[in-house]
């Protein structure tokens, strides 16, 4: 990957950390102490975003805390490994996770794949069971290293799923270019897993931009049995010129880097050709789709939900009053996705009853609003599940 031509917006970087630290279990006071030491995003500076987070990660690794080291390295390499410091942090993400999974024999294996366009790797658990298990493929978005999700592998195994956690093209250890045909990566992965899990009725938990890949793949691949996603771009994101100026610069720069486009203008032009999902493609998706909507999403236009509702045969939504990815509602979000995973697999048992009860209690509990993503009115929308 080529090096970055400009530094990231430091305020955007710090706001990201504040939004997502809670989901990583980081205490707010400790987070603010770390952020106060960060004064630049220029590579090589001792007070830079990456150097400060990497130093914290190294300290955690030295204390025998690989999970925390992995989390801090993940922040250090954010939003993508586009300079030498971030490339080193990306290596730290993988190495610290590898140390964690090897520490207690957690049954997690690493898979490595070679394609004509590049290489990618994945973490997996539950493959090659005597009786092949249902397959779950997990993939994050354009800024998500696979190690962020791979710690969930033992939990999915207990639920009875063979699970593989991979990355989008251009992210982490995935060297493939990102483009409108990247959905083929999912089919390639299923081909490589042939015989190691149930080959049909595959579940895809694909978040943000990988959700876009999954929907296109499901229009062509009958092995895909359901899609669970959060804040996936559909059509307007790629075609609405009035929306694009509102998208955060970090998102734009990351997409430029992952797609290999020479500039933002070139990326916008490329998006006009083959990226947007069409009504015909969505109509060809005959499997259940469950989609989490963030009412104040600063990346995904609000009209995407209506487009899905109009053209998908089986779609359900959960909406939060939150920004992209609903980071202030991660507890409810994860519970709902887990509930939908079980139900769309035809499972109705004690687990689904417990999950439904917990979600109902959380939805009824008054909550404090999250801060708006940008200046302007904040809509007041309750937690709601709808068709």
Buried (B, 14 or more C-beta within 10 A) or exposed (E): BEEBEEBBBBEBBBBBBBBBBBBBEBEEEEBEEBBEEBEBBBBEBEEBBBBBBBBBBBEBBEEEBBBBBBBBBBBBBBBBBBBEBBBBBBBBBBBBBBBBBEEEEBEBBBBEBEBEBBEBBBBBBBBEEEEBBBBBBBBBBBBBBBBBBBBBBBEBBEBBBBBBBBBBBBBBBBBBBBBBEBBBBBBBBBEBBEEBBBBEBBBBBBBBBBBBBBBBBBBBBEBBBBBBBBBBBBBBBBBBEEBBEEBBEBBBBBBBBBBBBEEBEEBBEBBEEEBBBEEEBBEBBEBBBBBBBBBBBBBBBBBBBEBBBEBBEEBBBBBBBBBBBBBBBBEBBEBBBBBBBBBBBEBEEEEBEEBBEBBEEBBEEEBEEBEEBEEEEEEEBEBEBEE
